[in-house]
Amino acid sequence: MSDTKETAELAICMGSSCFSRGNKHNIKIIKEYIDRHGLCGRVALKGHLCEGLCKDGPNITLNGEVFHSIDSASINVLLEENIRKQE
């Protein structure tokens, strides 16, 4: 059995709509979460340009799956359910 833990890929929409509707704040929450749980080497955090899903935003893509309407309440649940469970 391998001790290698999978790296999660977390991409945040940096388009003006998603950014102004909450992803600016979500980035801070995600960074704090990564630091608090010692996940620095386990989460690849990056931004991407608008993908045309503005009406459903703020949007975050985690391991290829797009999550819509992510706010400060739902971001922690998303991280717990999709990153911490991989440990």
MMTF fields as JSON, N, C-alpha, C and O atoms, coordinates in Angstrom:
{
  "mmtfVersion": "1.0.0",
  "mmtfProducer": "UNKNOWN",
  "numBonds": 347,
  "numAtoms": 348,
  "numGroups": 87,
  "numChains": 1,
  "numModels": 1,
  "chainsPerModel": [1],
  "groupsPerChain": [87],
  "chainIdList": ["A"],
  "bondAtomList": [4, 2, 8, 6, 12, 10, 16, 14, 20, 18, 24, 22, 28, 26, 32, 30, 36, 34, 40, 38, 44, 42, 48, 46, 52, 50, 56, 54, 60, 58, 64, 62, 68, 66, 72, 70, 76, 74, 80, 78, 84, 82, 88, 86, 92, 90, 96, 94, 100, 98, 104, 102, 108, 106, 112, 110, 116, 114, 120, 118, 124, 122, 128, 126, 132, 130, 136, 134, 140, 138, 144, 142, 148, 146, 152, 150, 156, 154, 160, 158, 164, 162, 168, 166, 172, 170, 176, 174, 180, 178, 184, 182, 188, 186, 192, 190, 196, 194, 200, 198, 204, 202, 208, 206, 212, 210, 216, 214, 220, 218, 224, 222, 228, 226, 232, 230, 236, 234, 240, 238, 244, 242, 248, 246, 252, 250, 256, 254, 260, 258, 264, 262, 268, 266, 272, 270, 276, 274, 280, 278, 284, 282, 288, 286, 292, 290, 296, 294, 300, 298, 304, 302, 308, 306, 312, 310, 316, 314, 320, 318, 324, 322, 328, 326, 332, 330, 336, 334, 340, 338, 344, 342],
  "bondOrderList": [1, 1, 1, 1, 1, 1, 1, 1, 1, 1, 1, 1, 1, 1, 1, 1, 1, 1, 1, 1, 1, 1, 1, 1, 1, 1, 1, 1, 1, 1, 1, 1, 1, 1, 1, 1, 1, 1, 1, 1, 1, 1, 1, 1, 1, 1, 1, 1, 1, 1, 1, 1, 1, 1, 1, 1, 1, 1, 1, 1, 1, 1, 1, 1, 1, 1, 1, 1, 1, 1, 1, 1, 1, 1, 1, 1, 1, 1, 1, 1, 1, 1, 1, 1, 1, 1],
  "groupList": [{"groupName": "MET", "atomNameList": ["N", "CA", "C", "O"], "elementList": ["N", "C", "C", "O"], "formalChargeList": [0, 0, 0, 0], "bondAtomList": [1, 0, 2, 1, 3, 2], "bondOrderList": [1, 1, 2], "singleLetterCode": "M", "chemCompType": "L-PEPTIDE LINKING"}, {"groupName": "SER", "atomNameList": ["N", "CA", "C", "O"], "elementList": ["N", "C", "C", "O"], "formalChargeList": [0, 0, 0, 0], "bondAtomList": [1, 0, 2, 1, 3, 2], "bondOrderList": [1, 1, 2], "singleLetterCode": "S", "chemCompType": "L-PEPTIDE LINKING"}, {"groupName": "ASP", "atomNameList": ["N", "CA", "C", "O"], "elementList": ["N", "C", "C", "O"], "formalChargeList": [0, 0, 0, 0], "bondAtomList": [1, 0, 2, 1, 3, 2], "bondOrderList": [1, 1, 2], "singleLetterCode": "D", "chemCompType": "L-PEPTIDE LINKING"}, {"groupName": "THR", "atomNameList": ["N", "CA", "C", "O"], "elementList": ["N", "C", "C", "O"], "formalChargeList": [0, 0, 0, 0], "bondAtomList": [1, 0, 2, 1, 3, 2], "bondOrderList": [1, 1, 2], "singleLetterCode": "T", "chemCompType": "L-PEPTIDE LINKING"}, {"groupName": "LYS", "atomNameList": ["N", "CA", "C", "O"], "elementList": ["N", "C", "C", "O"], "formalChargeList": [0, 0, 0, 0], "bondAtomList": [1, 0, 2, 1, 3, 2], "bondOrderList": [1, 1, 2], "singleLetterCode": "K", "chemCompType": "L-PEPTIDE LINKING"}, {"groupName": "GLU", "atomNameList": ["N", "CA", "C", "O"], "elementList": ["N", "C", "C", "O"], "formalChargeList": [0, 0, 0, 0], "bondAtomList": [1, 0, 2, 1, 3, 2], "bondOrderList": [1, 1, 2], "singleLetterCode": "E", "chemCompType": "L-PEPTIDE LINKING"}, {"groupName": "ALA", "atomNameList": ["N", "CA", "C", "O"], "elementList": ["N", "C", "C", "O"], "formalChargeList": [0, 0, 0, 0], "bondAtomList": [1, 0, 2, 1, 3, 2], "bondOrderList": [1, 1, 2], "singleLetterCode": "A", "chemCompType": "L-PEPTIDE LINKING"}, {"groupName": "LEU", "atomNameList": ["N", "CA", "C", "O"], "elementList": ["N", "C", "C", "O"], "formalChargeList": [0, 0, 0, 0], "bondAtomList": [1, 0, 2, 1, 3, 2], "bondOrderList": [1, 1, 2], "singleLetterCode": "L", "chemCompType": "L-PEPTIDE LINKING"}, {"groupName": "ILE", "atomNameList": ["N", "CA", "C", "O"], "elementList": ["N", "C", "C", "O"], "formalChargeList": [0, 0, 0, 0], "bondAtomList": [1, 0, 2, 1, 3, 2], "bondOrderList": [1, 1, 2], "singleLetterCode": "I", "chemCompType": "L-PEPTIDE LINKING"}, {"groupName": "CYS", "atomNameList": ["N", "CA", "C", "O"], "elementList": ["N", "C", "C", "O"], "formalChargeList": [0, 0, 0, 0], "bondAtomList": [1, 0, 2, 1, 3, 2], "bondOrderList": [1, 1, 2], "singleLetterCode": "C", "chemCompType": "L-PEPTIDE LINKING"}, {"groupName": "GLY", "atomNameList": ["N", "CA", "C", "O"], "elementList": ["N", "C", "C", "O"], "formalChargeList": [0, 0, 0, 0], "bondAtomList": [1, 0, 2, 1, 3, 2], "bondOrderList": [1, 1, 2], "singleLetterCode": "G", "chemCompType": "PEPTIDE LINKING"}, {"groupName": "PHE", "atomNameList": ["N", "CA", "C", "O"], "elementList": ["N", "C", "C", "O"], "formalChargeList": [0, 0, 0, 0], "bondAtomList": [1, 0, 2, 1, 3, 2], "bondOrderList": [1, 1, 2], "singleLetterCode": "F", "chemCompType": "L-PEPTIDE LINKING"}, {"groupName": "ARG", "atomNameList": ["N", "CA", "C", "O"], "elementList": ["N", "C", "C", "O"], "formalChargeList": [0, 0, 0, 0], "bondAtomList": [1, 0, 2, 1, 3, 2], "bondOrderList": [1, 1, 2], "singleLetterCode": "R", "chemCompType": "L-PEPTIDE LINKING"}, {"groupName": "ASN", "atomNameList": ["N", "CA", "C", "O"], "elementList": ["N", "C", "C", "O"], "formalChargeList": [0, 0, 0, 0], "bondAtomList": [1, 0, 2, 1, 3, 2], "bondOrderList": [1, 1, 2], "singleLetterCode": "N", "chemCompType": "L-PEPTIDE LINKING"}, {"groupName": "HIS", "atomNameList": ["N", "CA", "C", "O"], "elementList": ["N", "C", "C", "O"], "formalChargeList": [0, 0, 0, 0], "bondAtomList": [1, 0, 2, 1, 3, 2], "bondOrderList": [1, 1, 2], "singleLetterCode": "H", "chemCompType": "L-PEPTIDE LINKING"}, {"groupName": "TYR", "atomNameList": ["N", "CA", "C", "O"], "elementList": ["N", "C", "C", "O"], "formalChargeList": [0, 0, 0, 0], "bondAtomList": [1, 0, 2, 1, 3, 2], "bondOrderList": [1, 1, 2], "singleLetterCode": "Y", "chemCompType": "L-PEPTIDE LINKING"}, {"groupName": "VAL", "atomNameList": ["N", "CA", "C", "O"], "elementList": ["N", "C", "C", "O"], "formalChargeList": [0, 0, 0, 0], "bondAtomList": [1, 0, 2, 1, 3, 2], "bondOrderList": [1, 1, 2], "singleLetterCode": "V", "chemCompType": "L-PEPTIDE LINKING"}, {"groupName": "PRO", "atomNameList": ["N", "CA", "C", "O"], "elementList": ["N", "C", "C", "O"], "formalChargeList": [0, 0, 0, 0], "bondAtomList": [1, 0, 2, 1, 3, 2], "bondOrderList": [1, 1, 2], "singleLetterCode": "P", "chemCompType": "L-PEPTIDE LINKING"}, {"groupName": "GLN", "atomNameList": ["N", "CA", "C", "O"], "elementList": ["N", "C", "C", "O"], "formalChargeList": [0, 0, 0, 0], "bondAtomList": [1, 0, 2, 1, 3, 2], "bondOrderList": [1, 1, 2], "singleLetterCode": "Q", "chemCompType": "L-PEPTIDE LINKING"}],
  "groupTypeList": [0, 1, 2, 3, 4, 5, 3, 6, 5, 7, 6, 8, 9, 0, 10, 1, 1, 9, 11, 1, 12, 10, 13, 4, 14, 13, 8, 4, 8, 8, 4, 5, 15, 8, 2, 12, 14, 10, 7, 9, 10, 12, 16, 6, 7, 4, 10, 14, 7, 9, 5, 10, 7, 9, 4, 2, 10, 17, 13, 8, 3, 7, 13, 10, 5, 16, 11, 14, 1, 8, 2, 1, 6, 1, 8, 13, 16, 7, 7, 5, 5, 13, 8, 12, 4, 18, 5],
  "groupIdList": [1, 2, 3, 4, 5, 6, 7, 8, 9, 10, 11, 12, 13, 14, 15, 16, 17, 18, 19, 20, 21, 22, 23, 24, 25, 26, 27, 28, 29, 30, 31, 32, 33, 34, 35, 36, 37, 38, 39, 40, 41, 42, 43, 44, 45, 46, 47, 48, 49, 50, 51, 52, 53, 54, 55, 56, 57, 58, 59, 60, 61, 62, 63, 64, 65, 66, 67, 68, 69, 70, 71, 72, 73, 74, 75, 76, 77, 78, 79, 80, 81, 82, 83, 84, 85, 86, 87],
  "secStructList": [7, 7, 7, 7, 7, 7, 7, 3, 3, 3, 3, 3, 3, 7, 1, 2, 2, 2, 0, 0, 0, 0, 0, 2, 2, 2, 2, 2, 2, 2, 2, 2, 2, 2, 2, 2, 6, 6, 7, 6, 6, 6, 3, 3, 3, 3, 3, 3, 7, 7, 7, 1, 7, 4, 4, 4, 7, 1, 7, 3, 3, 3, 6, 6, 3, 3, 3, 7, 1, 7, 7, 2, 2, 2, 2, 2, 2, 2, 2, 2, 2, 2, 6, 4, 4, 4, 7],
  "xCoordList": [0.839, 0.0, 0.889, 1.917, 0.504, 1.307, 0.953, -0.204, 1.973, 1.747, 1.517, 1.273, 1.592, 1.434, -0.017, -0.941, -0.198, -1.535, -1.789, -0.901, -2.999, -3.404, -3.433, -3.825, -3.013, -3.076, -4.401, -4.769, -5.108, -6.362, -6.052, -5.185, -6.759, -6.588, -7.799, -8.919, -7.572, -8.634, -8.42, -7.425, -9.356, -9.246, -10.391, -11.559, -10.045, -11.008, -11.214, -10.251, -12.477, -12.773, -12.402, -12.857, -11.575, -11.121, -11.807, -11.413, -12.843, -13.615, -14.244, -14.481, -14.514, -14.974, -16.262, -16.415, -17.182, -18.44, -18.221, -18.659, -17.55, -17.3, -16.421, -16.65, -15.427, -14.496, -15.221, -15.038, -16.043, -16.738, -17.899, -18.303, -18.438, -19.579, -19.161, -20.019, -17.854, -17.469, -16.148, -15.584, -15.622, -14.371, -13.179, -12.177, -13.267, -12.193, -12.089, -10.986, -13.205, -13.237, -12.963, -12.296, -13.475, -13.273, -11.795, -11.372, -11.017, -9.579, -8.94, -8.136, -9.301, -8.757, -9.143, -8.309, -10.399, -10.882, -10.134, -9.737, -9.947, -9.258, -7.813, -7.334, -7.117, -5.725, -5.612, -4.716, -6.506, -6.508, -6.787, -6.171, -7.699, -8.051, -6.847, -6.543, -6.172, -4.991, -3.911, -3.319, -3.661, -2.656, -3.059, -2.247, -4.293, -4.779, -4.713, -4.461, -4.942, -4.977, -3.697, -3.65, -2.673, -1.395, -1.483, -0.872, -2.246, -2.482, -1.701, -2.027, -0.686, 0.055, 0.554, 0.442, 1.083, 1.581, 0.534, 0.822, -0.679, -1.733, -2.801, -3.657, -2.764, -3.761, -3.044, -2.25, -3.33, -2.794, -3.849, -4.862, -3.608, -4.551, -4.154, -3.009, -5.111, -4.828, -6.088, -7.191, -5.919, -7.041, -7.201, -6.267, -8.383, -8.596, -9.529, -10.233, -9.522, -10.361, -11.804, -12.104, -12.681, -14.111, -14.381, -13.813, -15.27, -15.677, -17.122, -17.715, -17.687, -19.037, -20.154, -21.281, -19.861, -20.871, -21.263, -21.641, -21.17, -21.325, -22.64, -22.658, -23.719, -25.02, -25.108, -25.971, -24.227, -24.222, -23.142, -22.989, -22.396, -21.237, -21.553, -22.7, -20.516, -19.117, -18.867, -19.45, -17.983, -17.685, -16.275, -15.327, -16.178, -14.894, -14.857, -15.846, -13.722, -13.558, -12.615, -11.506, -13.072, -12.284, -12.16, -13.15, -10.912, -10.625, -11.51, -12.003, -11.702, -12.444, -13.947, -14.636, -14.468, -15.906, -16.18, -15.556, -17.132, -17.457, -18.544, -19.563, -18.296, -19.26, -19.711, -18.892, -21.014, -21.607, -22.099, -22.307, -22.277, -22.826, -22.084, -22.702, -20.771, -19.946, -19.793, -19.319, -20.205, -20.073, -19.278, -18.806, -19.136, -18.298, -18.842, -18.07, -20.136, -20.707, -20.449, -20.125, -20.589, -20.46, -19.019, -18.747, -18.09, -16.715, -16.077, -15.354, -16.33, -15.755, -16.321, -15.586, -17.61, -18.235, -17.619, -17.297, -17.458, -16.855, -15.447, -15.094, -14.657, -13.29, -13.263, -12.487, -14.099, -14.15, -14.562, -13.95, -15.587, -16.122, -15.238, -15.274, -14.451, -13.717, -12.204, -11.52, -11.671, -10.213, -9.833, -8.994, -10.418, -10.045, -10.412, -9.722, -11.479, -11.869, -10.86, -10.873, -9.98, -8.959, -7.798, -6.96, -7.724, -6.586, -6.613, -5.731],
  "yCoordList": [-1.172, 0.0, 1.243, 1.271, 2.252, 3.455, 4.502, 4.632, 5.25, 6.359, 7.673, 8.7, 7.655, 8.854, 9.318, 8.563, 10.573, 11.142, 11.925, 12.591, 11.832, 12.497, 14.013, 14.507, 14.739, 16.191, 16.642, 16.226, 17.484, 18.043, 19.278, 20.074, 19.439, 20.625, 21.522, 21.139, 22.711, 23.657, 24.907, 25.612, 25.184, 26.337, 27.307, 26.919, 28.539, 29.573, 30.484, 30.972, 30.712, 31.626, 33.041, 33.539, 33.676, 35.033, 36.047, 37.212, 35.59, 36.511, 37.583, 37.357, 38.735, 39.873, 39.577, 40.031, 38.842, 38.545, 37.639, 37.962, 36.511, 35.583, 36.217, 36.034, 36.952, 37.567, 38.57, 38.574, 39.421, 40.445, 39.868, 40.457, 38.734, 38.126, 37.165, 36.562, 37.012, 36.203, 35.485, 35.125, 35.256, 34.504, 35.263, 34.65, 36.587, 37.351, 36.92, 36.713, 36.785, 36.355, 34.85, 34.411, 34.066, 32.612, 32.243, 31.275, 32.996, 32.731, 32.816, 31.962, 33.837, 34.004, 32.819, 32.286, 32.416, 31.291, 30.007, 29.242, 29.776, 28.562, 28.548, 27.528, 29.67, 29.745, 29.498, 28.78, 30.084, 29.865, 28.399, 27.836, 27.792, 26.386, 25.483, 24.579, 25.739, 24.959, 25.074, 24.072, 26.29, 26.513, 25.837, 25.156, 26.024, 25.501, 23.975, 23.406, 23.319, 21.855, 21.227, 20.018, 22.029, 21.516, 20.829, 19.782, 21.42, 20.81, 21.474, 21.299, 22.225, 23.013, 22.185, 22.633, 21.03, 20.19, 19.297, 18.564, 19.355, 18.457, 19.138, 18.464, 20.477, 21.219, 22.144, 22.993, 21.971, 22.861, 23.936, 23.68, 25.127, 26.234, 27.121, 27.562, 27.379, 28.254, 29.005, 28.653, 30.024, 30.804, 30.538, 30.093, 30.81, 30.703, 31.818, 32.426, 32.072, 33.12, 32.652, 31.477, 33.578, 33.308, 32.177, 32.128, 31.268, 30.158, 30.308, 29.364, 31.505, 31.774, 31.225, 31.058, 30.949, 30.422, 31.479, 31.151, 32.723, 33.856, 33.827, 34.127, 33.479, 33.513, 32.509, 32.634, 31.517, 30.495, 30.719, 29.908, 31.806, 32.026, 32.542, 32.85, 32.631, 32.348, 30.853, 30.005, 30.561, 29.183, 28.786, 29.568, 27.548, 26.951, 25.554, 24.824, 25.18, 23.844, 23.055, 23.496, 21.891, 21.034, 19.677, 18.971, 19.314, 18.042, 17.833, 16.732, 18.908, 18.835, 19.009, 19.115, 19.04, 19.215, 20.667, 21.207, 21.296, 22.695, 22.789, 22.101, 23.661, 23.936, 25.381, 26.276, 25.604, 26.922, 27.547, 26.86, 28.852, 29.635, 29.375, 29.229, 29.318, 29.052, 30.337, 31.356, 30.262, 31.409, 31.001, 29.869, 31.927, 31.647, 30.502, 29.84, 30.253, 29.141, 27.803, 26.815, 27.77, 26.497, 26.115, 24.945, 27.067, 26.748, 25.786, 24.874, 25.972, 25.067, 23.662, 22.685, 23.544, 22.235, 21.568, 20.38, 22.328, 21.803, 21.278, 20.193, 22.026, 21.614, 20.377, 19.452, 20.361, 19.206, 17.936, 16.881, 18.043, 16.865, 16.376, 15.193, 17.258, 16.872, 16.867, 16.305, 17.466, 17.46, 16.687, 15.789, 17.005, 16.334, 14.861, 14.055, 14.48, 13.067, 12.194, 10.971, 12.819, 12.073, 11.669, 10.869, 12.196, 11.911, 10.477, 10.06],
  "zCoordList": [0.0, 0.0, 0.0, 0.678, -0.745, -0.903, 0.154, 0.552, 0.605, 1.53, 0.791, 1.424, -0.532, -1.328, -1.268, -1.57, -0.873, -0.818, -2.088, -2.621, -2.552, -3.783, -3.59, -2.533, -4.619, -4.593, -5.188, -6.287, -4.467, -4.96, -5.791, -5.428, -6.907, -7.745, -7.575, -7.912, -7.052, -6.755, -7.597, -7.428, -8.507, -9.398, -9.106, -9.078, -8.894, -8.551, -9.749, -10.342, -10.103, -11.208, -10.79, -9.76, -11.599, -11.317, -12.229, -12.283, -12.949, -13.779, -12.907, -11.72, -13.474, -12.661, -11.906, -10.773, -12.486, -11.808, -10.603, -9.498, -10.803, -9.692, -8.623, -7.428, -9.057, -8.109, -7.218, -6.001, -7.828, -7.043, -6.239, -5.237, -6.659, -5.962, -4.852, -4.209, -4.616, -3.478, -3.569, -2.535, -4.768, -4.851, -4.295, -3.927, -4.226, -3.584, -2.121, -1.614, -1.455, -0.054, 0.059, 0.996, -0.889, -0.86, -0.922, -0.291, -1.668, -1.759, -0.371, 0.003, 0.375, 1.729, 2.615, 3.347, 2.545, 3.347, 2.978, 3.857, 1.691, 1.221, 1.7, 2.195, 1.557, 2.006, 3.509, 3.953, 4.285, 5.732, 6.063, 6.969, 5.341, 5.554, 5.271, 6.048, 4.157, 3.776, 4.852, 5.253, 5.314, 6.369, 7.677, 8.303, 8.081, 9.356, 9.426, 10.488, 8.287, 8.265, 7.706, 7.48, 7.487, 7.007, 5.658, 5.445, 4.745, 3.435, 2.312, 1.138, 2.663, 1.68, 0.492, -0.65, 0.723, -0.362, -0.991, -1.937, -0.471, -0.931, -1.772, -2.344, -1.858, -2.625, -3.595, -3.19, -4.875, -5.907, -6.16, -6.812, -5.645, -5.751, -6.916, -7.015, -7.797, -8.934, -9.326, -8.907, -10.12, -10.636, -12.117, -12.784, -12.624, -14.063, -14.517, -13.71, -15.798, -16.366, -16.445, -16.236, -16.745, -16.838, -17.827, -18.918, -17.409, -18.273, -18.737, -19.258, -18.544, -19.032, -18.151, -18.617, -16.905, -15.983, -14.949, -13.824, -15.337, -14.422, -13.653, -12.459, -14.3, -13.627, -12.486, -11.617, -12.48, -11.439, -10.388, -9.475, -10.509, -9.662, -8.287, -7.962, -7.485, -7.748, -7.956, -7.281, -8.908, -9.295, -8.873, -8.952, -8.425, -8.054, -8.646, -8.586, -9.216, -9.782, -8.878, -8.576, -8.458, -7.597, -8.254, -8.445, -8.604, -9.275, -10.504, -10.749, -11.271, -12.526, -12.401, -13.415, -11.193, -10.992, -10.606, -9.693, -11.322, -11.076, -10.007, -10.067, -9.029, -7.97, -8.121, -8.329, -8.015, -8.249, -6.946, -5.946, -6.984, -5.868, -4.563, -3.508, -4.639, -3.464, -2.657, -3.159, -1.398, -0.505, 0.729, 0.828, 1.662, 2.829, 3.676, 4.371, 3.638, 4.4, 3.711, 4.371, 2.409, 1.689, 1.367, 1.097, 1.389, 1.016, 2.015, 1.613, 3.301, 4.297, 4.168, 4.319, 3.892, 3.682, 2.457, 2.486, 1.391, 0.163, 0.43, -0.031, 1.159, 1.467, 2.36, 2.121, 3.375, 4.284, 3.537, 3.709, 2.721, 2.036, 0.895, 0.554, 0.303, -0.893, -0.759, -1.614, 0.272, 0.453, 1.698, 1.628, 2.818, 4.061, 4.04, 4.665, 3.341, 3.318, 2.583, 2.729, 1.789, 1.039, 1.933, 1.517, 3.145, 4.027, 4.504, 5.256]
}
